[in-house]
Each structure stands twice: as C-alpha cells, then as structure tokens.
Amino acid sequence: MPKMKCICGNIIKLNDIPNPNELLMISETEYDKYDGFVDSEKLYMEMKTIVKCDNCYRLYIYENGINEEPIIYQLEKGQWNKMI
Ligand SMILES: [Zn+2]
C-alpha cells in the first residue's frame, strides 16, 4: 500500500518505512500478555495498523488486517470536554 486517497481527497503517502502516517495499536489486554524482554516482531504482529490522514486527521483502522475494509473515524468538531 504505497499510497492511498483519503475521503477528503488528500493522497496519503505510505511508501516510507517507518512511516509517520501509519500508527500501530494494541489493546491493554493484549499488551498485558507481554512481560520483560519483548520480541518486537511478535508484538508487531499483534498490533492493528492505523493510517492517519495528514490533512483532515481521519483515522483508517484496519481492525481485521490491511487487506480488509477499514473502520474510518473522522475528527469530531466542537469543544472537547474532559471526562469526569
Ligand atoms: Zn483526509
């Protein structure tokens, strides 16, 4: 996936490795299975890939792998209220 077109029209470049537009995510539950020295390749395989648009900040979360359709999150407009 050398590049992709965001819904906003921006072309997200993904050819650099490591890439500032690709994020990695793991749940705390999955992460808690690791302790001490960690095999970075094994940890990498557990993580979900997220692609961030560097124009509109949409997030494309590849929950089921990079070859499946992502879940897309759009930046919320308005005021942020701290959780209480
Ligand atoms: Zn975008």
PDB file of the backbone (N, CA, C, O) and the ligand in Angstrom, with CONECT records:
HET     ZN  A 101       1
ATOM      1  N   MET A   1       0.851  -1.178   0.000  1.00  0.00           N
ATOM      2  CA  MET A   1       0.000   0.000   0.000  1.00  0.00           C
ATOM      3  C   MET A   1       0.900   1.246   0.000  1.00  0.00           C
ATOM      4  O   MET A   1       1.068   1.888   1.037  1.00  0.00           O
ATOM      5  N   PRO A   2       1.481   1.590  -1.166  1.00  0.00           N
ATOM      6  CA  PRO A   2       2.411   2.720  -1.206  1.00  0.00           C
ATOM      7  C   PRO A   2       1.751   4.071  -0.986  1.00  0.00           C
ATOM      8  O   PRO A   2       2.400   5.003  -0.510  1.00  0.00           O
ATOM      9  N   LYS A   3       0.461   4.195  -1.327  1.00  0.00           N
ATOM     10  CA  LYS A   3      -0.276   5.431  -1.058  1.00  0.00           C
ATOM     11  C   LYS A   3      -1.758   5.123  -1.109  1.00  0.00           C
ATOM     12  O   LYS A   3      -2.182   4.138  -1.713  1.00  0.00           O
ATOM     13  N   MET A   4      -2.547   5.982  -0.462  1.00  0.00           N
ATOM     14  CA  MET A   4      -3.999   5.827  -0.528  1.00  0.00           C
ATOM     15  C   MET A   4      -4.648   7.199  -0.561  1.00  0.00           C
ATOM     16  O   MET A   4      -4.081   8.182  -0.082  1.00  0.00           O
ATOM     17  N   LYS A   5      -5.850   7.254  -1.135  1.00  0.00           N
ATOM     18  CA  LYS A   5      -6.579   8.515  -1.229  1.00  0.00           C
ATOM     19  C   LYS A   5      -7.585   8.576  -0.104  1.00  0.00           C
ATOM     20  O   LYS A   5      -8.427   7.689   0.040  1.00  0.00           O
ATOM     21  N   CYS A   6      -7.497   9.619   0.689  1.00  0.00           N
ATOM     22  CA  CYS A   6      -8.430   9.836   1.794  1.00  0.00           C
ATOM     23  C   CYS A   6      -9.754  10.360   1.245  1.00  0.00           C
ATOM     24  O   CYS A   6      -9.802  10.872   0.126  1.00  0.00           O
ATOM     25  N   ILE A   7     -10.813  10.237   2.015  1.00  0.00           N
ATOM     26  CA  ILE A   7     -12.127  10.766   1.643  1.00  0.00           C
ATOM     27  C   ILE A   7     -12.054  12.265   1.366  1.00  0.00           C
ATOM     28  O   ILE A   7     -12.813  12.777   0.544  1.00  0.00           O
ATOM     29  N   CYS A   8     -11.146  12.978   2.044  1.00  0.00           N
ATOM     30  CA  CYS A   8     -11.006  14.424   1.844  1.00  0.00           C
ATOM     31  C   CYS A   8     -10.290  14.754   0.538  1.00  0.00           C
ATOM     32  O   CYS A   8     -10.232  15.918   0.142  1.00  0.00           O
ATOM     33  N   GLY A   9      -9.749  13.748  -0.130  1.00  0.00           N
ATOM     34  CA  GLY A   9      -9.047  13.969  -1.391  1.00  0.00           C
ATOM     35  C   GLY A   9      -7.533  13.957  -1.258  1.00  0.00           C
ATOM     36  O   GLY A   9      -6.823  13.884  -2.261  1.00  0.00           O
ATOM     37  N   ASN A  10      -7.039  14.028  -0.042  1.00  0.00           N
ATOM     38  CA  ASN A  10      -5.595  14.024   0.187  1.00  0.00           C
ATOM     39  C   ASN A  10      -4.996  12.657  -0.164  1.00  0.00           C
ATOM     40  O   ASN A  10      -5.587  11.618   0.132  1.00  0.00           O
ATOM     41  N   ILE A  11      -3.840  12.672  -0.785  1.00  0.00           N
ATOM     42  CA  ILE A  11      -3.111  11.438  -1.055  1.00  0.00           C
ATOM     43  C   ILE A  11      -2.167  11.202   0.122  1.00  0.00           C
ATOM     44  O   ILE A  11      -1.283  12.012   0.400  1.00  0.00           O
ATOM     45  N   ILE A  12      -2.370  10.087   0.801  1.00  0.00           N
ATOM     46  CA  ILE A  12      -1.537   9.739   1.963  1.00  0.00           C
ATOM     47  C   ILE A  12      -0.416   8.836   1.470  1.00  0.00           C
ATOM     48  O   ILE A  12      -0.662   7.747   0.951  1.00  0.00           O
ATOM     49  N   LYS A  13       0.815   9.302   1.640  1.00  0.00           N
ATOM     50  CA  LYS A  13       1.977   8.530   1.183  1.00  0.00           C
ATOM     51  C   LYS A  13       2.359   7.518   2.243  1.00  0.00           C
ATOM     52  O   LYS A  13       2.543   7.855   3.413  1.00  0.00           O
ATOM     53  N   LEU A  14       2.476   6.281   1.814  1.00  0.00           N
ATOM     54  CA  LEU A  14       2.778   5.202   2.755  1.00  0.00           C
ATOM     55  C   LEU A  14       4.015   4.419   2.342  1.00  0.00           C
ATOM     56  O   LEU A  14       4.232   3.302   2.811  1.00  0.00           O
ATOM     57  N   ASN A  15       4.824   5.000   1.468  1.00  0.00           N
ATOM     58  CA  ASN A  15       5.970   4.248   0.966  1.00  0.00           C
ATOM     59  C   ASN A  15       7.185   4.283   1.889  1.00  0.00           C
ATOM     60  O   ASN A  15       8.053   3.417   1.776  1.00  0.00           O
ATOM     61  N   ASP A  16       7.276   5.242   2.786  1.00  0.00           N
ATOM     62  CA  ASP A  16       8.412   5.279   3.716  1.00  0.00           C
ATOM     63  C   ASP A  16       8.196   4.281   4.847  1.00  0.00           C
ATOM     64  O   ASP A  16       7.090   4.149   5.372  1.00  0.00           O
ATOM     65  N   ILE A  17       9.264   3.582   5.215  1.00  0.00           N
ATOM     66  CA  ILE A  17       9.216   2.657   6.345  1.00  0.00           C
ATOM     67  C   ILE A  17      10.364   2.994   7.294  1.00  0.00           C
ATOM     68  O   ILE A  17      11.521   2.925   6.878  1.00  0.00           O
ATOM     69  N   PRO A  18      10.100   3.349   8.533  1.00  0.00           N
ATOM     70  CA  PRO A  18       8.802   3.564   9.147  1.00  0.00           C
ATOM     71  C   PRO A  18       8.114   4.799   8.584  1.00  0.00           C
ATOM     72  O   PRO A  18       8.756   5.675   8.005  1.00  0.00           O
ATOM     73  N   ASN A  19       6.799   4.855   8.762  1.00  0.00           N
ATOM     74  CA  ASN A  19       6.011   5.910   8.145  1.00  0.00           C
ATOM     75  C   ASN A  19       5.273   6.727   9.207  1.00  0.00           C
ATOM     76  O   ASN A  19       4.625   6.156  10.083  1.00  0.00           O
ATOM     77  N   PRO A  20       5.366   8.068   9.135  1.00  0.00           N
ATOM     78  CA  PRO A  20       4.679   8.899  10.138  1.00  0.00           C
ATOM     79  C   PRO A  20       3.162   8.866  10.025  1.00  0.00           C
ATOM     80  O   PRO A  20       2.471   9.276  10.958  1.00  0.00           O
ATOM     81  N   ASN A  21       2.625   8.385   8.902  1.00  0.00           N
ATOM     82  CA  ASN A  21       1.169   8.311   8.724  1.00  0.00           C
ATOM     83  C   ASN A  21       0.591   6.953   9.119  1.00  0.00           C
ATOM     84  O   ASN A  21      -0.624   6.761   9.080  1.00  0.00           O
ATOM     85  N   GLU A  22       1.446   6.025   9.493  1.00  0.00           N
ATOM     86  CA  GLU A  22       0.974   4.716   9.945  1.00  0.00           C
ATOM     87  C   GLU A  22       1.198   4.608  11.442  1.00  0.00           C
ATOM     88  O   GLU A  22       2.298   4.842  11.942  1.00  0.00           O
ATOM     89  N   LEU A  23       0.143   4.251  12.142  1.00  0.00           N
ATOM     90  CA  LEU A  23       0.199   4.085  13.590  1.00  0.00           C
ATOM     91  C   LEU A  23      -0.064   2.629  13.911  1.00  0.00           C
ATOM     92  O   LEU A  23      -0.676   1.914  13.118  1.00  0.00           O
ATOM     93  N   LEU A  24       0.392   2.188  15.065  1.00  0.00           N
ATOM     94  CA  LEU A  24       0.167   0.818  15.493  1.00  0.00           C
ATOM     95  C   LEU A  24      -0.599   0.843  16.803  1.00  0.00           C
ATOM     96  O   LEU A  24      -0.310   1.665  17.673  1.00  0.00           O
ATOM     97  N   MET A  25      -1.571  -0.046  16.955  1.00  0.00           N
ATOM     98  CA  MET A  25      -2.435  -0.037  18.132  1.00  0.00           C
ATOM     99  C   MET A  25      -2.572  -1.452  18.689  1.00  0.00           C
ATOM    100  O   MET A  25      -2.668  -2.432  17.949  1.00  0.00           O
ATOM    101  N   ILE A  26      -2.579  -1.521  20.007  1.00  0.00           N
ATOM    102  CA  ILE A  26      -2.804  -2.798  20.679  1.00  0.00           C
ATOM    103  C   ILE A  26      -3.634  -2.513  21.927  1.00  0.00           C
ATOM    104  O   ILE A  26      -3.445  -1.486  22.579  1.00  0.00           O
ATOM    105  N   SER A  27      -4.539  -3.406  22.254  1.00  0.00           N
ATOM    106  CA  SER A  27      -5.346  -3.195  23.460  1.00  0.00           C
ATOM    107  C   SER A  27      -4.484  -3.446  24.693  1.00  0.00           C
ATOM    108  O   SER A  27      -3.474  -4.145  24.617  1.00  0.00           O
ATOM    109  N   GLU A  28      -4.874  -2.887  25.802  1.00  0.00           N
ATOM    110  CA  GLU A  28      -4.157  -3.134  27.063  1.00  0.00           C
ATOM    111  C   GLU A  28      -4.222  -4.611  27.429  1.00  0.00           C
ATOM    112  O   GLU A  28      -3.272  -5.166  27.982  1.00  0.00           O
ATOM    113  N   THR A  29      -5.352  -5.243  27.115  1.00  0.00           N
ATOM    114  CA  THR A  29      -5.499  -6.672  27.417  1.00  0.00           C
ATOM    115  C   THR A  29      -4.444  -7.492  26.675  1.00  0.00           C
ATOM    116  O   THR A  29      -3.790  -8.355  27.262  1.00  0.00           O
ATOM    117  N   GLU A  30      -4.288  -7.215  25.387  1.00  0.00           N
ATOM    118  CA  GLU A  30      -3.283  -7.934  24.606  1.00  0.00           C
ATOM    119  C   GLU A  30      -1.873  -7.572  25.060  1.00  0.00           C
ATOM    120  O   GLU A  30      -1.002  -8.437  25.155  1.00  0.00           O
ATOM    121  N   TYR A  31      -1.653  -6.289  25.339  1.00  0.00           N
ATOM    122  CA  TYR A  31      -0.321  -5.834  25.752  1.00  0.00           C
ATOM    123  C   TYR A  31       0.087  -6.448  27.089  1.00  0.00           C
ATOM    124  O   TYR A  31       1.262  -6.748  27.301  1.00  0.00           O
ATOM    125  N   ASP A  32      -0.868  -6.633  27.983  1.00  0.00           N
ATOM    126  CA  ASP A  32      -0.577  -7.193  29.306  1.00  0.00           C
ATOM    127  C   ASP A  32      -0.091  -8.640  29.241  1.00  0.00           C
ATOM    128  O   ASP A  32       0.410  -9.165  30.235  1.00  0.00           O
ATOM    129  N   LYS A  33      -0.231  -9.284  28.095  1.00  0.00           N
ATOM    130  CA  LYS A  33       0.288 -10.646  27.935  1.00  0.00           C
ATOM    131  C   LYS A  33       1.807 -10.642  27.833  1.00  0.00           C
ATOM    132  O   LYS A  33       2.444 -11.686  27.971  1.00  0.00           O
ATOM    133  N   TYR A  34       2.391  -9.462  27.590  1.00  0.00           N
ATOM    134  CA  TYR A  34       3.837  -9.345  27.441  1.00  0.00           C
ATOM    135  C   TYR A  34       4.450  -8.905  28.762  1.00  0.00           C
ATOM    136  O   TYR A  34       3.853  -8.142  29.521  1.00  0.00           O
ATOM    137  N   ASP A  35       5.660  -9.407  29.020  1.00  0.00           N
ATOM    138  CA  ASP A  35       6.357  -9.058  30.254  1.00  0.00           C
ATOM    139  C   ASP A  35       7.858  -9.188  29.988  1.00  0.00           C
ATOM    140  O   ASP A  35       8.284 -10.041  29.209  1.00  0.00           O
ATOM    141  N   GLY A  36       8.646  -8.349  30.631  1.00  0.00           N
ATOM    142  CA  GLY A  36      10.096  -8.434  30.489  1.00  0.00           C
ATOM    143  C   GLY A  36      10.548  -8.093  29.078  1.00  0.00           C
ATOM    144  O   GLY A  36       9.970  -7.223  28.427  1.00  0.00           O
ATOM    145  N   PHE A  37      11.583  -8.780  28.608  1.00  0.00           N
ATOM    146  CA  PHE A  37      12.063  -8.538  27.255  1.00  0.00           C
ATOM    147  C   PHE A  37      11.011  -9.022  26.265  1.00  0.00           C
ATOM    148  O   PHE A  37      10.442 -10.103  26.419  1.00  0.00           O
ATOM    149  N   VAL A  38      10.765  -8.201  25.248  1.00  0.00           N
ATOM    150  CA  VAL A  38       9.691  -8.479  24.306  1.00  0.00           C
ATOM    151  C   VAL A  38      10.264  -8.715  22.911  1.00  0.00           C
ATOM    152  O   VAL A  38      11.168  -8.005  22.470  1.00  0.00           O
ATOM    153  N   ASP A  39       9.731  -9.710  22.232  1.00  0.00           N
ATOM    154  CA  ASP A  39      10.065  -9.960  20.837  1.00  0.00           C
ATOM    155  C   ASP A  39       9.291  -8.929  20.006  1.00  0.00           C
ATOM    156  O   ASP A  39       8.076  -9.043  19.844  1.00  0.00           O
ATOM    157  N   SER A  40       9.993  -7.934  19.487  1.00  0.00           N
ATOM    158  CA  SER A  40       9.317  -6.840  18.789  1.00  0.00           C
ATOM    159  C   SER A  40       8.542  -7.320  17.565  1.00  0.00           C
ATOM    160  O   SER A  40       7.502  -6.745  17.243  1.00  0.00           O
ATOM    161  N   GLU A  41       9.009  -8.337  16.886  1.00  0.00           N
ATOM    162  CA  GLU A  41       8.283  -8.857  15.721  1.00  0.00           C
ATOM    163  C   GLU A  41       6.958  -9.503  16.145  1.00  0.00           C
ATOM    164  O   GLU A  41       5.934  -9.333  15.484  1.00  0.00           O
ATOM    165  N   LYS A  42       6.996 -10.241  17.251  1.00  0.00           N
ATOM    166  CA  LYS A  42       5.777 -10.878  17.762  1.00  0.00           C
ATOM    167  C   LYS A  42       4.769  -9.810  18.199  1.00  0.00           C
ATOM    168  O   LYS A  42       3.575  -9.913  17.918  1.00  0.00           O
ATOM    169  N   LEU A  43       5.273  -8.786  18.892  1.00  0.00           N
ATOM    170  CA  LEU A  43       4.409  -7.683  19.313  1.00  0.00           C
ATOM    171  C   LEU A  43       3.833  -6.958  18.100  1.00  0.00           C
ATOM    172  O   LEU A  43       2.652  -6.611  18.086  1.00  0.00           O
ATOM    173  N   TYR A  44       4.659  -6.731  17.086  1.00  0.00           N
ATOM    174  CA  TYR A  44       4.213  -6.049  15.864  1.00  0.00           C
ATOM    175  C   TYR A  44       3.048  -6.796  15.221  1.00  0.00           C
ATOM    176  O   TYR A  44       2.088  -6.181  14.755  1.00  0.00           O
ATOM    177  N   MET A  45       3.138  -8.124  15.198  1.00  0.00           N
ATOM    178  CA  MET A  45       2.098  -8.938  14.573  1.00  0.00           C
ATOM    179  C   MET A  45       0.762  -8.849  15.320  1.00  0.00           C
ATOM    180  O   MET A  45      -0.294  -9.079  14.733  1.00  0.00           O
ATOM    181  N   GLU A  46       0.811  -8.516  16.610  1.00  0.00           N
ATOM    182  CA  GLU A  46      -0.416  -8.381  17.418  1.00  0.00           C
ATOM    183  C   GLU A  46      -1.111  -7.039  17.192  1.00  0.00           C
ATOM    184  O   GLU A  46      -2.297  -6.893  17.486  1.00  0.00           O
ATOM    185  N   MET A  47      -0.368  -6.058  16.668  1.00  0.00           N
ATOM    186  CA  MET A  47      -0.900  -4.708  16.587  1.00  0.00           C
ATOM    187  C   MET A  47      -1.730  -4.483  15.325  1.00  0.00           C
ATOM    188  O   MET A  47      -1.482  -5.078  14.277  1.00  0.00           O
ATOM    189  N   LYS A  48      -2.709  -3.617  15.459  1.00  0.00           N
ATOM    190  CA  LYS A  48      -3.554  -3.202  14.346  1.00  0.00           C
ATOM    191  C   LYS A  48      -2.896  -2.002  13.670  1.00  0.00           C
ATOM    192  O   LYS A  48      -2.282  -1.160  14.325  1.00  0.00           O
ATOM    193  N   THR A  49      -3.037  -1.941  12.351  1.00  0.00           N
ATOM    194  CA  THR A  49      -2.498  -0.808  11.601  1.00  0.00           C
ATOM    195  C   THR A  49      -3.556   0.275  11.477  1.00  0.00           C
ATOM    196  O   THR A  49      -4.717   0.005  11.170  1.00  0.00           O
ATOM    197  N   ILE A  50      -3.132   1.489  11.718  1.00  0.00           N
ATOM    198  CA  ILE A  50      -3.998   2.654  11.554  1.00  0.00           C
ATOM    199  C   ILE A  50      -3.297   3.613  10.598  1.00  0.00           C
ATOM    200  O   ILE A  50      -2.117   3.920  10.773  1.00  0.00           O
ATOM    201  N   VAL A  51      -4.012   4.078   9.602  1.00  0.00           N
ATOM    202  CA  VAL A  51      -3.471   5.083   8.692  1.00  0.00           C
ATOM    203  C   VAL A  51      -4.133   6.412   9.030  1.00  0.00           C
ATOM    204  O   VAL A  51      -5.357   6.513   9.112  1.00  0.00           O
ATOM    205  N   LYS A  52      -3.296   7.431   9.225  1.00  0.00           N
ATOM    206  CA  LYS A  52      -3.777   8.767   9.590  1.00  0.00           C
ATOM    207  C   LYS A  52      -3.612   9.702   8.401  1.00  0.00           C
ATOM    208  O   LYS A  52      -2.537   9.784   7.806  1.00  0.00           O
ATOM    209  N   CYS A  53      -4.692  10.407   8.062  1.00  0.00           N
ATOM    210  CA  CYS A  53      -4.594  11.419   7.007  1.00  0.00           C
ATOM    211  C   CYS A  53      -3.888  12.636   7.595  1.00  0.00           C
ATOM    212  O   CYS A  53      -4.288  13.151   8.639  1.00  0.00           O
ATOM    213  N   ASP A  54      -2.848  13.086   6.926  1.00  0.00           N
ATOM    214  CA  ASP A  54      -2.106  14.243   7.445  1.00  0.00           C
ATOM    215  C   ASP A  54      -2.744  15.571   7.039  1.00  0.00           C
ATOM    216  O   ASP A  54      -2.172  16.633   7.281  1.00  0.00           O
ATOM    217  N   ASN A  55      -3.922  15.514   6.426  1.00  0.00           N
ATOM    218  CA  ASN A  55      -4.662  16.729   6.089  1.00  0.00           C
ATOM    219  C   ASN A  55      -5.873  16.914   6.996  1.00  0.00           C
ATOM    220  O   ASN A  55      -6.008  17.961   7.629  1.00  0.00           O
ATOM    221  N   CYS A  56      -6.757  15.919   7.074  1.00  0.00           N
ATOM    222  CA  CYS A  56      -8.014  16.054   7.832  1.00  0.00           C
ATOM    223  C   CYS A  56      -7.993  15.250   9.140  1.00  0.00           C
ATOM    224  O   CYS A  56      -8.926  15.344   9.937  1.00  0.00           O
ATOM    225  N   TYR A  57      -6.939  14.465   9.360  1.00  0.00           N
ATOM    226  CA  TYR A  57      -6.750  13.659  10.583  1.00  0.00           C
ATOM    227  C   TYR A  57      -7.728  12.493  10.721  1.00  0.00           C
ATOM    228  O   TYR A  57      -7.879  11.937  11.808  1.00  0.00           O
ATOM    229  N   ARG A  58      -8.406  12.112   9.602  1.00  0.00           N
ATOM    230  CA  ARG A  58      -9.202  10.885   9.654  1.00  0.00           C
ATOM    231  C   ARG A  58      -8.279   9.723  10.005  1.00  0.00           C
ATOM    232  O   ARG A  58      -7.094   9.716   9.670  1.00  0.00           O
ATOM    233  N   LEU A  59      -8.855   8.755  10.681  1.00  0.00           N
ATOM    234  CA  LEU A  59      -8.123   7.531  11.016  1.00  0.00           C
ATOM    235  C   LEU A  59      -8.785   6.362  10.323  1.00  0.00           C
ATOM    236  O   LEU A  59      -9.997   6.168  10.422  1.00  0.00           O
ATOM    237  N   TYR A  60      -7.988   5.592   9.628  1.00  0.00           N
ATOM    238  CA  TYR A  60      -8.442   4.365   8.958  1.00  0.00           C
ATOM    239  C   TYR A  60      -7.893   3.199   9.770  1.00  0.00           C
ATOM    240  O   TYR A  60      -6.699   2.906   9.712  1.00  0.00           O
ATOM    241  N   ILE A  61      -8.749   2.544  10.515  1.00  0.00           N
ATOM    242  CA  ILE A  61      -8.320   1.465  11.407  1.00  0.00           C
ATOM    243  C   ILE A  61      -8.551   0.127  10.726  1.00  0.00           C
ATOM    244  O   ILE A  61      -9.687  -0.257  10.446  1.00  0.00           O
ATOM    245  N   TYR A  62      -7.469  -0.568  10.466  1.00  0.00           N
ATOM    246  CA  TYR A  62      -7.536  -1.881   9.814  1.00  0.00           C
ATOM    247  C   TYR A  62      -7.641  -2.945  10.902  1.00  0.00           C
ATOM    248  O   TYR A  62      -6.678  -3.646  11.214  1.00  0.00           O
ATOM    249  N   GLU A  63      -8.842  -3.040  11.467  1.00  0.00           N
ATOM    250  CA  GLU A  63      -9.127  -3.936  12.590  1.00  0.00           C
ATOM    251  C   GLU A  63      -8.910  -5.403  12.224  1.00  0.00           C
ATOM    252  O   GLU A  63      -8.477  -6.198  13.058  1.00  0.00           O
ATOM    253  N   ASN A  64      -9.213  -5.757  10.979  1.00  0.00           N
ATOM    254  CA  ASN A  64      -9.139  -7.161  10.541  1.00  0.00           C
ATOM    255  C   ASN A  64      -8.047  -7.396   9.498  1.00  0.00           C
ATOM    256  O   ASN A  64      -8.155  -8.297   8.666  1.00  0.00           O
ATOM    257  N   GLY A  65      -7.012  -6.590   9.550  1.00  0.00           N
ATOM    258  CA  GLY A  65      -5.907  -6.776   8.611  1.00  0.00           C
ATOM    259  C   GLY A  65      -5.933  -5.739   7.498  1.00  0.00           C
ATOM    260  O   GLY A  65      -6.968  -5.143   7.199  1.00  0.00           O
ATOM    261  N   ILE A  66      -4.780  -5.542   6.899  1.00  0.00           N
ATOM    262  CA  ILE A  66      -4.589  -4.482   5.912  1.00  0.00           C
ATOM    263  C   ILE A  66      -5.343  -4.746   4.603  1.00  0.00           C
ATOM    264  O   ILE A  66      -5.546  -3.826   3.811  1.00  0.00           O
ATOM    265  N   ASN A  67      -5.753  -5.987   4.376  1.00  0.00           N
ATOM    266  CA  ASN A  67      -6.459  -6.316   3.140  1.00  0.00           C
ATOM    267  C   ASN A  67      -7.977  -6.240   3.275  1.00  0.00           C
ATOM    268  O   ASN A  67      -8.700  -6.457   2.303  1.00  0.00           O
ATOM    269  N   GLU A  68      -8.456  -5.936   4.467  1.00  0.00           N
ATOM    270  CA  GLU A  68      -9.896  -5.811   4.696  1.00  0.00           C
ATOM    271  C   GLU A  68     -10.286  -4.336   4.782  1.00  0.00           C
ATOM    272  O   GLU A  68      -9.436  -3.466   4.968  1.00  0.00           O
ATOM    273  N   GLU A  69     -11.577  -4.075   4.645  1.00  0.00           N
ATOM    274  CA  GLU A  69     -12.063  -2.692   4.696  1.00  0.00           C
ATOM    275  C   GLU A  69     -11.836  -2.100   6.089  1.00  0.00           C
ATOM    276  O   GLU A  69     -12.152  -2.745   7.089  1.00  0.00           O
ATOM    277  N   PRO A  70     -11.292  -0.877   6.166  1.00  0.00           N
ATOM    278  CA  PRO A  70     -11.023  -0.286   7.481  1.00  0.00           C
ATOM    279  C   PRO A  70     -12.266   0.352   8.105  1.00  0.00           C
ATOM    280  O   PRO A  70     -13.248   0.639   7.419  1.00  0.00           O
ATOM    281  N   ILE A  71     -12.202   0.563   9.397  1.00  0.00           N
ATOM    282  CA  ILE A  71     -13.173   1.381  10.109  1.00  0.00           C
ATOM    283  C   ILE A  71     -12.622   2.804  10.039  1.00  0.00           C
ATOM    284  O   ILE A  71     -11.440   3.024  10.301  1.00  0.00           O
ATOM    285  N   ILE A  72     -13.464   3.762   9.690  1.00  0.00           N
ATOM    286  CA  ILE A  72     -12.976   5.130   9.479  1.00  0.00           C
ATOM    287  C   ILE A  72     -13.537   6.055  10.556  1.00  0.00           C
ATOM    288  O   ILE A  72     -14.746   6.092  10.786  1.00  0.00           O
ATOM    289  N   TYR A  73     -12.653   6.797  11.209  1.00  0.00           N
ATOM    290  CA  TYR A  73     -13.045   7.787  12.208  1.00  0.00           C
ATOM    291  C   TYR A  73     -12.705   9.173  11.682  1.00  0.00           C
ATOM    292  O   TYR A  73     -11.613   9.413  11.167  1.00  0.00           O
ATOM    293  N   GLN A  74     -13.670  10.082  11.825  1.00  0.00           N
ATOM    294  CA  GLN A  74     -13.461  11.460  11.406  1.00  0.00           C
ATOM    295  C   GLN A  74     -13.332  12.330  12.645  1.00  0.00           C
ATOM    296  O   GLN A  74     -13.988  12.084  13.657  1.00  0.00           O
ATOM    297  N   LEU A  75     -12.494  13.335  12.560  1.00  0.00           N
ATOM    298  CA  LEU A  75     -12.274  14.244  13.670  1.00  0.00           C
ATOM    299  C   LEU A  75     -13.584  14.892  14.108  1.00  0.00           C
ATOM    300  O   LEU A  75     -14.331  15.418  13.282  1.00  0.00           O
ATOM    301  N   GLU A  76     -13.856  14.852  15.401  1.00  0.00           N
ATOM    302  CA  GLU A  76     -15.059  15.466  15.953  1.00  0.00           C
ATOM    303  C   GLU A  76     -14.876  16.978  15.997  1.00  0.00           C
ATOM    304  O   GLU A  76     -13.827  17.473  16.409  1.00  0.00           O
ATOM    305  N   LYS A  77     -15.891  17.696  15.573  1.00  0.00           N
ATOM    306  CA  LYS A  77     -15.836  19.156  15.629  1.00  0.00           C
ATOM    307  C   LYS A  77     -16.501  19.608  16.938  1.00  0.00           C
ATOM    308  O   LYS A  77     -17.387  18.934  17.462  1.00  0.00           O
ATOM    309  N   GLY A  78     -16.068  20.730  17.439  1.00  0.00           N
ATOM    310  CA  GLY A  78     -16.664  21.262  18.647  1.00  0.00           C
ATOM    311  C   GLY A  78     -15.689  21.217  19.810  1.00  0.00           C
ATOM    312  O   GLY A  78     -14.508  20.916  19.638  1.00  0.00           O
ATOM    313  N   GLN A  79     -16.195  21.517  20.985  1.00  0.00           N
ATOM    314  CA  GLN A  79     -15.352  21.604  22.167  1.00  0.00           C
ATOM    315  C   GLN A  79     -15.165  20.261  22.828  1.00  0.00           C
ATOM    316  O   GLN A  79     -16.097  19.466  22.947  1.00  0.00           O
ATOM    317  N   TRP A  80     -13.957  20.028  23.250  1.00  0.00           N
ATOM    318  CA  TRP A  80     -13.648  18.817  23.966  1.00  0.00           C
ATOM    319  C   TRP A  80     -13.949  19.039  25.439  1.00  0.00           C
ATOM    320  O   TRP A  80     -13.548  20.045  26.025  1.00  0.00           O
ATOM    321  N   ASN A  81     -14.659  18.089  26.026  1.00  0.00           N
ATOM    322  CA  ASN A  81     -14.957  18.157  27.469  1.00  0.00           C
ATOM    323  C   ASN A  81     -14.225  17.024  28.149  1.00  0.00           C
ATOM    324  O   ASN A  81     -14.378  15.857  27.788  1.00  0.00           O
ATOM    325  N   LYS A  82     -13.438  17.377  29.125  1.00  0.00           N
ATOM    326  CA  LYS A  82     -12.687  16.370  29.880  1.00  0.00           C
ATOM    327  C   LYS A  82     -13.657  15.397  30.522  1.00  0.00           C
ATOM    328  O   LYS A  82     -14.671  15.794  31.097  1.00  0.00           O
ATOM    329  N   MET A  83     -13.329  14.101  30.415  1.00  0.00           N
ATOM    330  CA  MET A  83     -14.185  13.092  31.049  1.00  0.00           C
ATOM    331  C   MET A  83     -14.140  13.274  32.563  1.00  0.00           C
ATOM    332  O   MET A  83     -13.088  13.550  33.141  1.00  0.00           O
ATOM    333  N   ILE A  84     -15.295  13.115  33.189  1.00  0.00           N
ATOM    334  CA  ILE A  84     -15.332  13.222  34.653  1.00  0.00           C
ATOM    335  C   ILE A  84     -15.859  11.950  35.265  1.00  0.00           C
ATOM    336  O   ILE A  84     -15.964  11.850  36.488  1.00  0.00           O
TER     337      ILE A  84
HETATM  338 ZN    ZN A 101      -8.099  13.305   4.835  1.00  0.00          ZN2+
END
